[in-house]
């Protein structure tokens, strides 16, 4: 019988080693930076490109618009801050959409749910009506949008109705709800944030307030040092205990990039960007977006919840058999999408200095999905990160901003944005095919 | 390793080394140890369809038991009765000599029963470590303890001598069929399991990959685990199985030492439920 001489050879010496070569994240096998670089190139070739395409795209957009923009204003401090403020709403909505995209679902209602959140925030701080403190108004707005997400998620997961349909209904419903909320109160016109009340001012400052230049430097230094320490000690510990870890050089490069980005942001922000008087310092919206990014990066990357979201996106049946409560995880994801959309809505209200019936909720949801996908999040579930939403949001904001500077009208901007989205989705689909 | 399992595997190793008459040693083995899992008189029906009739099955530690049978013979139903997916209508299940009721997969896992399904239930987008710990992640201060999980996963894989993967941080999507099967098995044995049930582990694999998986099955046995392999492939069955059990239309028609059966017998049991020619060695199971 064959088992009498059970072969003790190392099994399967040849098969699949080659297939695996390209797909392994380069930091796993590389011991030196050179090997790492080669591994990275191999990985890009095999379709696992990570954030590289969007970073390259971003640089290209910046370069092109800087060259063609009138008087080369595109990369001026004032315009870059402006660009970030415009992009912030896309970024946050894209991060909102990321939770459901990771599950292979979609939420079409985020635009108007976000708008409802914005209207609630603006309405509640009106001195002539409720005059709530700003924090209570923000909490109420976020509670509302999270609850909306939870309800939609419950319908989707418990009744098994496709998210596309449920959130399409939500899209219409919350368009209506938003208009009703807008008309509450004794305003001739619409409620706004420029009336001078303290709480109105705080919400207005979410987008338009700036941090004192010196405080900006100190805060940036603290944050960069903190991140550097995390990278350095984390990677060191892994290297010491013989775990899969990037080479020292790569850790240093990562830290250097973070430091450079931090210094660049503060340096640009601290240039006086006002035409008259002074306007300088890092806008509040920068730390707000960074905070959302950090929170969702940790939630998705370092917690059980996040792991389950990826698992469900990759193979729901495997997740179910592993004892994961799939319905709960999915419902919570929709609630988190609603919650994050609420943050986006408040930023949007702040950007406009109030809310009106002119919210393009449908357009915003498409931009949110587009930003996430352009950034590298897959429409097919299981692949994506919060940072993808931020990078994709910058791309869309950059295109928008640059084309406005060119004096192009909105039709052409739509067409270009649509083409960029199409390109991103094509890359997603093609790389998916390359991997399977 | 608990002393009882150590004893069983020592005896097994001696048997392999010295080529002692197998029947004799297996009698010794029976005297020393109760089978890890004993199924007695299990019935299961779905509406009017009787899927299992009075099925008995023994799964001893340190041995590979192959469960054979044609399509619809009840292999899956029996497996699911053991792994807690279904509850038997009648009959008893004994685990280490004590009667147990396995109501769900969690109960089975608590006893030490893990099932590797044919589709493996791996998430392609997660890496090997993440898959092996899926649903049972280790935490440190509320966050995932990746370092600890990676060490434990590496140890388990090394113990099974799964060495062909380049890195345990590579996504499962990049693995070959045999490697994926290995990861699924490693995931199953990671949790101090005592019985591993494998559903058609070699069904979709080529020659090299099949050898790799069969080696893995042998290694589990050498570690003293009870292994049940469900398979159509008699080549594989005769290559790894110590014991063979054949189901025919919901009845256990034969169960015994693999060395007492030949391929022809097993095929006949699988297709007709009985043996036309008289075989002196074979002893019938309950039927």
Interface residues (C-beta under 8 A of the other chain):
Chain A: X1 X2 X3 X4 X6 X7 X10 X11 X12 X13 X14 X15 X16 X17 X19 X20 X21 X22 X23 X24 X25 X28 X29 X237 X238 X241 X243 X244 X298 X302 X303 X304 X307 X310 X311 X313 X314 X315 X317 X318 X319 X321 X322 X323 X324 X382 X383 X435 X436
Chain B: X16 X19 X105 X106 X117 X119 X120 X121 X122 X123 X124 X125 X126 X130 X131 X134 X135 X136 X137 X139 X142 X143 X144 X147 X150 X151 X161 X162 X163 X164 X165 X166 X167 X168 X169 X170 X171 X173 X174 X175 X176 X178 X179 X206 X208 X209 X211 X212 X215 X216 X218 X238 X239 X240 X242 X258 X259
